[in-house]
Amino acid sequence: MNLTSPSQVKSWCIEHGFHPNKVLGQNFLVDRNALEAIVDAAALPAGTTVLEIGPGLGVLTEEMLSRGLVVTAIEKDPILAERLAEALGNPSNLTVRAGDALDLIKDGSCDGFPALVSNLPYQAGTRILLELTQHTASAPETIVVLVQTEVAERLAAGPGSKTRGLAGVWVQLDYDVQLVRAIKASCFWPRPEIGSTVVRLTRHHRNDALAPDWRARFRQITKQAFEHRRKQLGAIFKGQVQSTARAEQLTNADWLAFVSGFPG
């Protein structure tokens, strides 16, 4: 089956009585150019071990395997997980794990992969990225994902942006974020309501020395600040800091200084 052919993908689903699940964010990529843009952005040499979350029918999996990458694919849908390896010819460089990626990240099963390359499920994409990148000691060096454009913009948002929020601040603590390419909604089947963007996250290691308890404090303070993003920081943390700035106005360097100087 040509996995970039909308008609063939739809025919397979009809033939097997499979209905894409909106709750699981099952929108299958069916565009060759978009597919190649994702793998090209990763720029990984053959033999690299790659984690893929939400392979679906395997269009991205197949492309990565063809380039000599060693793929571990995690699929929550048991029907798709069961068919994936056989449908791709049971290649030796593919391991398929059935399960919820969020659970597997938390129990350490996703630790130690040098790269993540995925068309992430729409509904859980942000949560998956935040969970994975918070495991700093074992988080991937390179992450290339296809996510909803609004999610991509939040990840890359700089200070002063309306889309600046926790996702960007937390991810940018350890990663440089690059928006690679916009992907139209018509490149998926079923067609989602909004477009997507290929995003590349590259580990920068500038904050590797930060202790786990400091990082937990960082997340706690920034979370409290963004829960009241319209207020000045001095009003949120009364009696603790004096600042007329609002949460989205601070750079990550500002946040590092702010948390380091926070009393208690």
VOFIFI-314526 format. One record per residue (C-alpha): residue in three letters; chain; y, z, x. Coordinates in Angstrom, 1 decimal. Example, Ala and Ser with C-alpha at 12.3 -4.5 7.8 and 13.67 -1.06 7.14 Angstrom:
// residues 2
["ALA"; "A"; [-4.5; 7.8; 12.3]]
["SER"; "A"; [-1.1; 7.1; 13.7]]
// end
This chain:
// residues 264
["MET"; "A"; [0.0; 0.0; 0.0]]
["ASN"; "A"; [3.5; -0.8; 1.2]]
["LEU"; "A"; [5.2; 2.5; 0.8]]
["THR"; "A"; [8.7; 0.9; 1.0]]
["SER"; "A"; [7.9; -1.3; -2.0]]
["PRO"; "A"; [9.2; 0.3; -5.3]]
["SER"; "A"; [6.8; -1.8; -7.4]]
["GLN"; "A"; [3.8; -0.8; -5.4]]
["VAL"; "A"; [4.7; 2.9; -5.3]]
["LYS"; "A"; [5.3; 2.9; -9.1]]
["SER"; "A"; [2.0; 1.0; -9.6]]
["TRP"; "A"; [0.1; 3.6; -7.6]]
["CYS"; "A"; [1.6; 6.4; -9.6]]
["ILE"; "A"; [0.8; 4.7; -12.9]]
["GLU"; "A"; [-2.8; 3.9; -11.8]]
["HIS"; "A"; [-3.5; 7.5; -10.7]]
["GLY"; "A"; [-1.6; 9.2; -13.6]]
["PHE"; "A"; [0.8; 10.7; -11.1]]
["HIS"; "A"; [4.2; 11.7; -12.4]]
["PRO"; "A"; [6.9; 12.6; -9.8]]
["ASN"; "A"; [7.9; 16.2; -10.3]]
["LYS"; "A"; [11.7; 16.9; -10.5]]
["VAL"; "A"; [11.1; 20.6; -9.9]]
["LEU"; "A"; [9.5; 19.7; -6.6]]
["GLY"; "A"; [12.3; 17.2; -5.8]]
["GLN"; "A"; [9.9; 14.3; -5.6]]
["ASN"; "A"; [12.1; 11.3; -5.0]]
["PHE"; "A"; [10.2; 8.9; -2.8]]
["LEU"; "A"; [12.1; 6.9; -0.2]]
["VAL"; "A"; [11.4; 3.2; -0.7]]
["ASP"; "A"; [13.8; 1.5; 1.7]]
["ARG"; "A"; [12.8; 0.2; 5.1]]
["ASN"; "A"; [16.3; 0.4; 6.7]]
["ALA"; "A"; [16.8; 4.0; 5.5]]
["LEU"; "A"; [13.3; 4.9; 6.8]]
["GLU"; "A"; [14.0; 3.4; 10.3]]
["ALA"; "A"; [17.4; 5.1; 10.4]]
["ILE"; "A"; [15.8; 8.5; 10.0]]
["VAL"; "A"; [13.2; 8.0; 12.8]]
["ASP"; "A"; [15.7; 6.2; 15.1]]
["ALA"; "A"; [18.1; 9.2; 14.7]]
["ALA"; "A"; [15.4; 11.5; 16.0]]
["ALA"; "A"; [14.9; 9.4; 19.1]]
["LEU"; "A"; [11.7; 11.2; 20.0]]
["PRO"; "A"; [9.3; 9.9; 22.7]]
["ALA"; "A"; [5.7; 9.1; 21.9]]
["GLY"; "A"; [3.5; 12.2; 22.0]]
["THR"; "A"; [6.1; 14.6; 20.7]]
["THR"; "A"; [4.8; 17.1; 18.2]]
["VAL"; "A"; [6.8; 16.9; 14.9]]
["LEU"; "A"; [6.9; 19.0; 11.8]]
["GLU"; "A"; [7.4; 17.2; 8.5]]
["ILE"; "A"; [8.1; 19.0; 5.3]]
["GLY"; "A"; [7.5; 17.2; 2.0]]
["PRO"; "A"; [5.8; 14.0; 3.1]]
["GLY"; "A"; [5.1; 12.9; -0.4]]
["LEU"; "A"; [3.2; 9.6; -0.3]]
["GLY"; "A"; [3.7; 9.4; 3.4]]
["VAL"; "A"; [6.3; 6.7; 4.1]]
["LEU"; "A"; [8.0; 8.7; 6.8]]
["THR"; "A"; [4.7; 10.1; 8.1]]
["GLU"; "A"; [3.3; 6.6; 8.5]]
["GLU"; "A"; [6.4; 5.4; 10.4]]
["MET"; "A"; [6.3; 8.4; 12.8]]
["LEU"; "A"; [2.6; 7.9; 13.4]]
["SER"; "A"; [3.2; 4.3; 14.2]]
["ARG"; "A"; [5.6; 5.3; 16.9]]
["GLY"; "A"; [3.1; 7.6; 18.6]]
["LEU"; "A"; [4.4; 10.9; 17.3]]
["VAL"; "A"; [2.0; 13.8; 16.6]]
["VAL"; "A"; [2.7; 14.9; 13.0]]
["THR"; "A"; [2.0; 18.1; 11.1]]
["ALA"; "A"; [2.9; 17.5; 7.5]]
["ILE"; "A"; [3.3; 20.3; 5.0]]
["GLU"; "A"; [3.0; 19.2; 1.3]]
["LYS"; "A"; [3.3; 21.6; -1.6]]
["ASP"; "A"; [1.9; 19.2; -4.2]]
["PRO"; "A"; [-1.9; 19.6; -4.0]]
["ILE"; "A"; [-2.6; 16.0; -5.2]]
["LEU"; "A"; [-0.4; 14.5; -2.6]]
["ALA"; "A"; [-1.6; 16.8; 0.1]]
["GLU"; "A"; [-5.2; 15.9; -0.6]]
["ARG"; "A"; [-4.6; 12.1; -0.5]]
["LEU"; "A"; [-2.3; 11.9; 2.5]]
["ALA"; "A"; [-4.6; 11.8; 5.5]]
["GLU"; "A"; [-7.1; 9.4; 3.9]]
["ALA"; "A"; [-4.4; 7.1; 2.6]]
["LEU"; "A"; [-3.1; 6.7; 6.1]]
["GLY"; "A"; [-6.5; 6.1; 7.6]]
["ASN"; "A"; [-7.3; 9.6; 8.8]]
["PRO"; "A"; [-5.3; 9.2; 12.1]]
["SER"; "A"; [-6.1; 11.6; 14.9]]
["ASN"; "A"; [-2.4; 12.4; 15.4]]
["LEU"; "A"; [-1.9; 13.8; 11.8]]
["THR"; "A"; [-2.5; 17.2; 10.5]]
["VAL"; "A"; [-1.9; 17.9; 6.8]]
["ARG"; "A"; [-1.3; 21.4; 5.5]]
["ALA"; "A"; [-1.2; 22.1; 1.8]]
["GLY"; "A"; [1.3; 24.9; 0.9]]
["ASP"; "A"; [4.8; 26.0; 0.2]]
["ALA"; "A"; [7.0; 25.4; 3.3]]
["LEU"; "A"; [9.1; 28.4; 2.6]]
["ASP"; "A"; [6.0; 30.7; 2.7]]
["LEU"; "A"; [4.7; 29.0; 5.8]]
["ILE"; "A"; [8.0; 29.3; 7.6]]
["LYS"; "A"; [8.2; 33.0; 6.8]]
["ASP"; "A"; [4.7; 33.7; 8.1]]
["GLY"; "A"; [5.3; 31.9; 11.4]]
["SER"; "A"; [3.1; 28.8; 10.7]]
["CYS"; "A"; [6.1; 26.5; 11.4]]
["ASP"; "A"; [7.1; 28.2; 14.7]]
["GLY"; "A"; [7.1; 26.3; 18.0]]
["PHE"; "A"; [7.6; 22.7; 16.9]]
["PRO"; "A"; [10.1; 20.9; 19.1]]
["ALA"; "A"; [11.3; 18.7; 16.2]]
["LEU"; "A"; [11.5; 18.6; 12.4]]
["VAL"; "A"; [11.9; 15.1; 10.8]]
["SER"; "A"; [11.8; 15.1; 7.0]]
["ASN"; "A"; [13.0; 13.7; 3.8]]
["LEU"; "A"; [13.4; 17.2; 2.4]]
["PRO"; "A"; [12.7; 18.0; -1.2]]
["TYR"; "A"; [16.0; 18.0; -3.1]]
["GLN"; "A"; [15.6; 21.3; -4.8]]
["ALA"; "A"; [14.7; 23.4; -1.8]]
["GLY"; "A"; [16.2; 21.4; 1.1]]
["THR"; "A"; [19.0; 23.9; 2.0]]
["ARG"; "A"; [16.7; 26.9; 1.7]]
["ILE"; "A"; [14.1; 25.3; 4.0]]
["LEU"; "A"; [16.8; 24.5; 6.6]]
["LEU"; "A"; [18.3; 27.9; 6.6]]
["GLU"; "A"; [14.9; 29.7; 6.8]]
["LEU"; "A"; [13.8; 27.5; 9.6]]
["THR"; "A"; [16.9; 27.7; 11.7]]
["GLN"; "A"; [17.1; 31.4; 11.4]]
["HIS"; "A"; [13.9; 31.7; 13.4]]
["THR"; "A"; [16.0; 31.2; 16.5]]
["ALA"; "A"; [13.4; 32.0; 19.1]]
["SER"; "A"; [11.1; 29.2; 17.9]]
["ALA"; "A"; [13.3; 26.9; 15.9]]
["PRO"; "A"; [13.2; 23.2; 16.6]]
["GLU"; "A"; [15.4; 21.7; 19.3]]
["THR"; "A"; [15.9; 18.6; 17.2]]
["ILE"; "A"; [16.1; 18.4; 13.4]]
["VAL"; "A"; [16.7; 15.1; 11.5]]
["VAL"; "A"; [16.6; 15.3; 7.8]]
["LEU"; "A"; [17.5; 13.3; 4.7]]
["VAL"; "A"; [19.3; 15.6; 2.3]]
["GLN"; "A"; [21.6; 15.3; -0.7]]
["THR"; "A"; [25.1; 14.2; 0.6]]
["GLU"; "A"; [26.7; 17.4; -0.7]]
["VAL"; "A"; [24.2; 19.4; 1.3]]
["ALA"; "A"; [24.9; 17.3; 4.4]]
["GLU"; "A"; [28.6; 17.8; 4.0]]
["ARG"; "A"; [28.3; 21.5; 3.7]]
["LEU"; "A"; [26.1; 21.7; 6.9]]
["ALA"; "A"; [28.7; 19.7; 8.9]]
["ALA"; "A"; [31.9; 21.2; 7.3]]
["GLY"; "A"; [34.5; 22.5; 9.7]]
["PRO"; "A"; [37.1; 25.2; 9.2]]
["GLY"; "A"; [39.6; 24.6; 6.4]]
["SER"; "A"; [37.2; 22.2; 4.6]]
["LYS"; "A"; [36.6; 22.8; 0.9]]
["THR"; "A"; [32.9; 22.4; 1.6]]
["ARG"; "A"; [32.9; 25.1; 4.3]]
["GLY"; "A"; [30.4; 27.8; 3.4]]
["LEU"; "A"; [27.5; 29.9; 4.6]]
["ALA"; "A"; [25.2; 27.0; 5.2]]
["GLY"; "A"; [27.6; 25.4; 7.7]]
["VAL"; "A"; [28.5; 28.7; 9.4]]
["TRP"; "A"; [24.9; 29.8; 9.8]]
["VAL"; "A"; [23.5; 26.5; 11.0]]
["GLN"; "A"; [26.4; 25.8; 13.4]]
["LEU"; "A"; [25.8; 29.2; 15.1]]
["ASP"; "A"; [22.9; 27.4; 16.9]]
["TYR"; "A"; [23.2; 23.7; 16.1]]
["ASP"; "A"; [25.7; 20.9; 16.5]]
["VAL"; "A"; [25.6; 18.9; 13.3]]
["GLN"; "A"; [26.1; 15.1; 13.0]]
["LEU"; "A"; [26.2; 13.1; 9.8]]
["VAL"; "A"; [24.3; 9.9; 10.8]]
["ARG"; "A"; [24.1; 7.6; 7.8]]
["ALA"; "A"; [24.7; 7.6; 4.1]]
["ILE"; "A"; [21.7; 6.5; 2.0]]
["LYS"; "A"; [22.2; 5.1; -1.5]]
["ALA"; "A"; [20.4; 6.6; -4.5]]
["SER"; "A"; [18.9; 3.1; -5.1]]
["CYS"; "A"; [16.8; 3.7; -1.9]]
["PHE"; "A"; [14.6; 6.2; -3.8]]
["TRP"; "A"; [12.1; 6.1; -6.6]]
["PRO"; "A"; [12.5; 7.7; -9.1]]
["ARG"; "A"; [16.2; 7.2; -8.5]]
["PRO"; "A"; [18.1; 10.5; -8.1]]
["GLU"; "A"; [21.5; 11.0; -9.6]]
["ILE"; "A"; [23.4; 11.2; -6.3]]
["GLY"; "A"; [23.1; 9.7; -2.8]]
["SER"; "A"; [21.7; 11.2; 0.3]]
["THR"; "A"; [22.7; 11.4; 4.0]]
["VAL"; "A"; [20.7; 11.5; 7.2]]
["VAL"; "A"; [21.7; 14.5; 9.2]]
["ARG"; "A"; [20.9; 15.3; 12.9]]
["LEU"; "A"; [21.0; 19.0; 14.1]]
["THR"; "A"; [20.8; 19.5; 17.8]]
["ARG"; "A"; [20.2; 22.9; 19.3]]
["HIS"; "A"; [23.2; 23.8; 21.5]]
["HIS"; "A"; [22.0; 27.2; 23.0]]
["ARG"; "A"; [25.5; 28.6; 23.3]]
["ASN"; "A"; [24.5; 31.7; 21.4]]
["ASP"; "A"; [21.0; 32.3; 22.5]]
["ALA"; "A"; [21.9; 35.7; 24.0]]
["LEU"; "A"; [22.9; 37.1; 20.6]]
["ALA"; "A"; [20.5; 39.9; 19.7]]
["PRO"; "A"; [18.5; 39.8; 16.4]]
["ASP"; "A"; [20.3; 42.8; 15.0]]
["TRP"; "A"; [23.7; 41.2; 15.8]]
["ARG"; "A"; [22.6; 38.1; 14.0]]
["ALA"; "A"; [21.5; 40.1; 11.0]]
["ARG"; "A"; [24.9; 41.7; 11.0]]
["PHE"; "A"; [26.6; 38.3; 11.3]]
["ARG"; "A"; [24.7; 37.0; 8.2]]
["GLN"; "A"; [25.6; 40.1; 6.3]]
["ILE"; "A"; [29.3; 40.0; 7.0]]
["THR"; "A"; [29.7; 36.3; 6.5]]
["LYS"; "A"; [27.7; 36.4; 3.3]]
["GLN"; "A"; [30.0; 39.1; 1.9]]
["ALA"; "A"; [33.1; 37.1; 3.0]]
["PHE"; "A"; [32.0; 33.9; 1.3]]
["GLU"; "A"; [31.0; 35.7; -1.9]]
["HIS"; "A"; [34.8; 36.3; -2.2]]
["ARG"; "A"; [36.0; 33.1; -0.6]]
["ARG"; "A"; [39.3; 33.1; -2.5]]
["LYS"; "A"; [40.3; 36.5; -1.2]]
["GLN"; "A"; [41.8; 37.2; 2.2]]
["LEU"; "A"; [39.4; 38.9; 4.6]]
["GLY"; "A"; [41.6; 41.9; 4.8]]
["ALA"; "A"; [41.2; 42.4; 1.0]]
["ILE"; "A"; [37.5; 42.0; 1.2]]
["PHE"; "A"; [37.0; 44.4; 4.0]]
["LYS"; "A"; [39.6; 47.0; 3.1]]
["GLY"; "A"; [40.2; 49.6; 5.7]]
["GLN"; "A"; [38.0; 47.8; 8.2]]
["VAL"; "A"; [40.0; 44.7; 9.3]]
["GLN"; "A"; [43.5; 43.3; 8.8]]
["SER"; "A"; [43.5; 39.6; 8.3]]
["THR"; "A"; [45.3; 37.2; 6.0]]
["ALA"; "A"; [42.7; 34.4; 6.6]]
["ARG"; "A"; [40.1; 33.3; 4.1]]
["ALA"; "A"; [36.4; 32.8; 5.0]]
["GLU"; "A"; [36.5; 29.0; 5.1]]
["GLN"; "A"; [39.4; 29.0; 7.5]]
["LEU"; "A"; [37.6; 30.5; 10.4]]
["THR"; "A"; [35.9; 28.5; 13.1]]
["ASN"; "A"; [32.5; 29.7; 14.3]]
["ALA"; "A"; [34.2; 31.0; 17.4]]
["ASP"; "A"; [36.5; 33.0; 15.2]]
["TRP"; "A"; [33.5; 34.3; 13.3]]
["LEU"; "A"; [31.8; 35.4; 16.5]]
["ALA"; "A"; [34.9; 37.3; 17.5]]
["PHE"; "A"; [35.4; 38.7; 14.0]]
["VAL"; "A"; [31.9; 40.1; 13.8]]
["SER"; "A"; [31.9; 41.4; 17.4]]
["GLY"; "A"; [35.1; 43.3; 16.6]]
["PHE"; "A"; [34.0; 44.6; 13.2]]
["PRO"; "A"; [33.9; 48.4; 13.1]]
["GLY"; "A"; [30.6; 50.1; 12.6]]
// end
